[in-house]
Amino acid sequence: MRRVIAVLPLLAAVIFGGFFLWGLNPDRDPSEIPSVLISQPVPEFDLGPVEGVDRPGLSRSDLVSNDRAVVVNVFASWCVPCRAEHAVLTRLVERDGIRLFGINYKNKAEDAAKWLSDLGNPYERIGSDLTGRTGIEWGLSGVPETFIVDGNGVVLFRYVGPVVGPEAEARFMRALNQAGAIRTGTGS
């Protein structure tokens, strides 16, 4: 029994070392975190609007029965990568006609309102997730995260991290095109 107890710290060190080396692997794409929501219905949620922002809140019913796939972006004003991707999402709305919905994650309403006033508001609807409960239901690992949801409310694609840079934007555009989220007659 003493030998087993003596080996346990060594075994734990090997396991943690393996996870550490896996995390440092330069070929691993952190945006490819698996999601149990892929091919599953969007979870039930009903979020009120962000106070001070001229957009209605967001619920599951807003994502169902759409004529085409929609994009749900989870963001916060305190999130620096969210600021970086905001221009990309705005361009996708303006140029490609995507339907963009937002979940404002663990963010004070006044901070979100100022952020959207400063950067512009490309969202059709924005729900306020002050407690983070909806984020848990969606399986968030952090912000930003962006989902593509089909017209029946089924999650087709998840992108973890900011959609910024040529590779990220190209990958996201492929997913948008495959999902039918681009307005007909537009796109790159």
LINJORA-V408696 format. One record per residue. N is the residue number from 1. PHI is phi in whole degrees, -180 to 180 (* if undefined). D_FIRST is the distance of its C-alpha to the first C-alpha in Angstrom with 2 decimals. Layout:
BEGIN
n:phi:d_first
N:PHI:D_FIRST
N:PHI:D_FIRST
END
This chain:
BEGIN
n:phi:d_first
1:*:0.00
2:-65:3.81
3:-66:5.42
4:-62:5.24
5:-64:6.43
6:-69:8.68
7:-83:10.10
8:-56:11.03
9:-62:14.03
10:-65:15.27
11:-62:15.23
12:-63:17.07
13:-64:19.49
14:-65:20.33
15:-64:21.05
16:-64:23.19
17:-62:24.85
18:-62:25.82
19:-64:27.44
20:-62:29.18
21:-65:30.62
22:-61:31.67
23:-67:33.52
24:-87:35.31
25:-60:36.52
26:-69:40.33
27:-86:40.97
28:-83:39.20
29:-95:41.80
30:-64:40.56
31:-77:43.35
32:-100:41.75
33:-73:39.09
34:-64:38.86
35:-128:40.36
36:-74:39.86
37:-80:43.51
38:-58:45.04
39:69:47.19
40:-117:46.54
41:-64:49.03
42:-59:49.18
43:-64:47.40
44:-68:49.68
45:-159:50.80
46:-151:53.95
47:-106:54.40
48:-71:57.43
49:-72:59.47
50:-80:58.90
51:-60:61.33
52:91:64.08
53:-114:63.68
54:-82:66.38
55:-146:64.13
56:-71:62.93
57:-69:59.29
58:-138:57.09
59:-139:55.59
60:-57:54.24
61:-62:57.70
62:-71:59.16
63:-99:57.06
64:-107:58.07
65:65:61.40
66:-92:62.25
67:-74:64.52
68:-157:62.02
69:-64:58.55
70:-125:57.97
71:-113:55.77
72:-117:53.58
73:-112:52.67
74:-100:50.25
75:-143:51.35
76:-155:51.66
77:-68:54.12
78:-80:51.40
79:-93:49.95
80:-62:51.42
81:-62:50.65
82:-63:52.38
83:-64:55.52
84:-65:55.35
85:-85:55.16
86:-58:57.78
87:-65:60.68
88:-65:59.25
89:-64:58.92
90:-61:62.41
91:-64:63.81
92:-64:62.21
93:-69:63.92
94:-72:67.26
95:-86:67.41
96:-107:65.52
97:68:66.01
98:-67:62.39
99:-95:61.80
100:-113:59.39
101:-117:57.65
102:-125:55.51
103:-121:52.69
104:-85:52.85
105:-98:49.23
106:46:48.38
107:-136:51.69
108:-64:54.43
109:-58:57.57
110:-65:59.85
111:-69:57.71
112:-64:57.64
113:-63:61.39
114:-66:62.22
115:-59:60.01
116:-70:61.72
117:-67:65.11
118:-71:64.59
119:-96:63.13
120:98:64.86
121:-122:63.57
122:-86:63.14
123:-82:61.27
124:-73:63.03
125:-142:60.79
126:-139:58.05
127:-99:55.59
128:-98:54.06
129:-107:50.28
130:-64:49.91
131:-84:46.65
132:86:44.99
133:-62:44.37
134:-65:46.38
135:-58:44.56
136:-65:41.27
137:-61:42.93
138:-81:44.09
139:78:40.61
140:-63:41.77
141:-106:39.59
142:163:42.36
143:-121:46.09
144:-82:48.15
145:-138:47.30
146:-133:50.02
147:-120:50.16
148:-110:52.78
149:-121:53.47
150:-75:55.83
151:-65:58.76
152:-98:56.77
153:84:54.12
154:-103:51.44
155:-73:49.43
156:-100:50.23
157:-155:48.90
158:-133:46.81
159:-120:47.23
160:-96:44.79
161:99:46.40
162:-76:50.05
163:-84:52.39
164:-139:53.88
165:100:54.90
166:-57:56.39
167:-67:53.24
168:-64:52.02
169:-66:55.54
170:-65:56.10
171:-63:52.87
172:-68:53.77
173:-63:57.35
174:-59:56.19
175:-65:54.12
176:-63:57.13
177:-65:59.46
178:-62:57.19
179:-82:56.88
180:77:60.61
181:-87:60.32
182:-82:63.13
183:-62:66.59
184:-54:68.73
185:90:70.90
186:-128:68.67
187:106:65.62
188:-112:65.09
END
